[in-house]
Amino acid sequence: MKKLRLILVAVLLCLLFGVLSACNEAPAYDFIDGAFGYTFNDDGKTVTLSYWKDRANGDIVIPVTATNGDKTYTVTVIGNGAFAAQTGKLTASDCFGNYTDVANNDLLSVTFAEGSKVTKIEGRAFEKCKKITSVVLPETVTEIEGFAFYKCTSLTTVTIGSKVKKLGDDCFNGCTALKEVYLNSTSVPEVGDRAFKWYDSSVTSFMGSADPYKVITGLKLFVTSDEMLKAFTSTGTSTNLNLRYWHDYKSCFKTV
């Protein structure tokens, strides 16, 4: 039994260090256009906004396109950690809810330019951007990955378009000021664990004996119609992993 416990601990440590290593990679980019660094996507026609290089202006606008030489590319992805508090600052303490005080206080607001074609917000994209208060995501966004807006503690309102298919684990975890989320989706998206929760450090928990993660106080999840309200609130008994986490927020749902 003791040997089994040691093996389990070793496996967990390997997984943890793997997560931290992935998060601590320095941002890479292929070219600079304006305030941002971009990485070419595999299709050769689109790019990922990978890095915020010029932080002189904290009120940023995500452009529709980026130009490199004589070629113009469509911006379709906000990359992993692109606006994160600081490269390489996700720690083991973070992973267990004991958040560090590192923050990106340079980013004051974020707007997506009209006609934006962004489809994905990758993990940690806006992690700990503690000054932004509202975000309206483009209609084209289909996926918000894990920890994308992790601990944006001043964020009060979020608008998500009709095409969203997935909200990743912890995507708005720790956004304790969040009060209004407008879910304009036309179908029930997959939702990850702790998507709209915060970590209560006063709860003593070991191996799931008590859940220290609580739904954000006063959160309202607005949907577009009574039909969608019924669709969202009837998922609580589902065995489908893509749906069942919505049950945690059942009392939060409202119609616009």
Protein Blocks (a to p, Z undefined) as FASTA:
>chain_A
ZZmmmmmmmmmmmmmmmmmmmmmpccddfbdehjbccdddfkopaccdfbdfblmbmcdc
ddfbdcehjbccddfbdcehklgmbghiacfklmnopacfbdcfkbmbdcddehiabfbd
cehklgoiakbfbdcddfklmbdcehklgoiakbmbdcddfkbcbdcehklgoilmbmbd
cdfbfbdcdddehklgcddfkbcceehlacfbdcdehiacddfbfklmmmmmmmmmpcbf
klmmmmmmmmmpccZZ
